[in-house]
């Protein structure tokens, strides 16, 4: 059996993609088949959705499923008006370690829009994404971060390009020569 496929393109285990898209409809065209395929294969899937999208995401994936967790992104990523990346990554690490299968993790990054208006939060988001790049090398996971190009400008997009080893844009998966490797 082959590994994960994203929009028709095979992914390597330990992939961490920055997925650029336009709007929720395009996000769902990419995201839902990726998660549905994981569930079909018996893999554990976790999606960090915006609060208003949680029930809709579960419905699109066929209702509650024992291998699927749909969580609110806002509450998981923020702590005291800032990011608690270490705590978030520790939770993901514990969850993925308990699954006994490859795992698929996806996050709708729209939550960051309001958080980024506070000083220092773009740096915190960058560090979080670098931590995620390090984490995916330690577990059998595929991780996708969805950034809506209708919401984020170059001030956010450029650092996120640097933070991800692979970029997905307009149907093309690119190994990222601008990726800044995490420090050991």
NORQUIZI-V616443 format. One record per residue. N is the residue number from 1. SS is DSSP state (@ for helix, = for strand, . for the rest). OMEGA is omega in degrees with one decimal (999 if undefined). BURIAL is I if it has 24 or more other C-alpha atoms within 12 Angstrom, else O. Layout:
N:SS:OMEGA:BURIAL + N:SS:OMEGA:BURIAL
//
This chain:
1:.:179.5:O + 2:.:179.7:O + 3:.:-177.5:I + 4:.:175.1:I + 5:=:178.4:I + 6:=:-179.5:I + 7:.:177.6:I + 8:.:-177.7:O + 9:=:177.9:O + 10:=:176.5:O + 11:.:172.5:I + 12:.:172.2:I + 13:.:-179.2:O + 14:.:178.0:I + 15:.:173.3:I + 16:=:-174.2:I + 17:=:166.7:I + 18:=:-175.8:I + 19:=:176.1:I + 20:=:-177.6:I + 21:=:176.8:I + 22:.:172.8:O + 23:@:-178.0:O + 24:@:-178.6:I + 25:@:178.6:O + 26:@:175.8:O + 27:@:-177.5:I + 28:@:176.0:I + 29:@:179.8:O + 30:@:-171.2:I + 31:@:-171.4:I + 32:@:176.8:I + 33:@:178.2:I + 34:@:179.5:I + 35:@:179.8:I + 36:@:177.7:I + 37:@:177.5:I + 38:@:178.9:I + 39:@:178.4:I + 40:@:-179.4:O + 41:.:-178.9:O + 42:.:179.4:O + 43:.:175.9:I + 44:=:-179.0:I + 45:=:176.4:I + 46:=:-179.7:I + 47:=:176.7:I + 48:=:-174.6:I + 49:=:170.1:I + 50:.:-173.1:I + 51:@:-177.7:O + 52:@:-176.7:O + 53:@:-172.5:I + 54:@:-178.3:I + 55:@:179.3:O + 56:@:179.1:O + 57:@:177.5:I + 58:@:179.5:I + 59:@:-179.6:O + 60:@:179.5:O + 61:.:174.2:I + 62:.:177.9:O + 63:.:179.6:O + 64:.:-179.3:O + 65:.:-176.1:O + 66:.:-179.4:O + 67:.:-176.2:I + 68:=:170.0:I + 69:=:173.5:I + 70:=:-175.5:I + 71:=:174.0:I + 72:=:-178.1:I + 73:@:-173.4:I + 74:@:-176.4:I + 75:@:-177.5:O + 76:@:-173.8:I + 77:@:-172.0:I + 78:=:176.6:I + 79:=:-179.9:O + 80:.:-179.7:O + 81:.:176.7:O + 82:=:-179.2:I + 83:=:171.5:I + 84:.:-174.7:O + 85:@:-178.3:I + 86:@:179.4:I + 87:@:179.3:O + 88:@:-178.8:I + 89:@:177.0:I + 90:@:176.8:O + 91:@:178.9:O + 92:@:-179.6:I + 93:@:178.5:I + 94:@:179.7:O + 95:@:-177.0:I + 96:@:178.0:I + 97:@:-179.3:O + 98:@:-168.5:O + 99:@:-178.2:O + 100:.:177.6:O + 101:.:166.5:O + 102:.:-177.9:I + 103:=:174.5:I + 104:=:-179.6:I + 105:=:177.8:I + 106:=:178.8:I + 107:=:172.0:I + 108:=:-171.4:I + 109:@:178.1:I + 110:@:-179.1:I + 111:@:-175.6:I + 112:@:-177.7:I + 113:@:-179.3:I + 114:@:-179.5:O + 115:@:-174.6:I + 116:.:177.3:I + 117:.:179.6:O + 118:.:-178.8:O + 119:.:174.3:O + 120:.:-174.7:O + 121:@:176.2:I + 122:@:175.7:I + 123:@:179.4:I + 124:@:177.9:I + 125:@:177.9:I + 126:@:179.2:I + 127:@:178.3:I + 128:@:-179.9:I + 129:@:175.9:I + 130:@:175.6:I + 131:@:178.6:I + 132:@:177.1:I + 133:@:177.6:I + 134:@:-176.9:I + 135:@:-175.9:I + 136:@:178.4:I + 137:.:-175.2:O + 138:.:-176.3:O + 139:.:175.6:I + 140:.:-175.0:I + 141:=:167.9:I + 142:=:-177.5:I + 143:=:-179.0:I + 144:=:177.3:I + 145:=:-174.8:I + 146:=:178.8:I + 147:=:-177.9:I + 148:=:-178.9:I + 149:.:174.9:I + 150:.:-178.0:O + 151:.:-173.8:I + 152:.:177.9:I + 153:.:-176.6:O + 154:@:178.9:O + 155:@:177.7:O + 156:@:-174.1:I + 157:@:-177.0:I + 158:@:177.2:O + 159:@:179.6:I + 160:@:173.4:I + 161:@:179.9:I + 162:@:-174.5:I + 163:@:-175.2:I + 164:.:178.8:I + 165:.:178.3:I + 166:=:-178.6:I + 167:=:174.2:I + 168:=:178.7:I + 169:=:178.0:I + 170:.:174.5:O + 171:.:-177.8:O + 172:=:174.7:O + 173:=:-177.4:I + 174:=:166.4:I + 175:=:-168.3:O + 176:.:178.6:I + 177:.:-178.7:O + 178:.:-178.4:O + 179:.:176.0:I + 180:.:-177.3:O + 181:.:175.6:O + 182:.:176.0:O + 183:.:179.7:O + 184:.:999:O
//
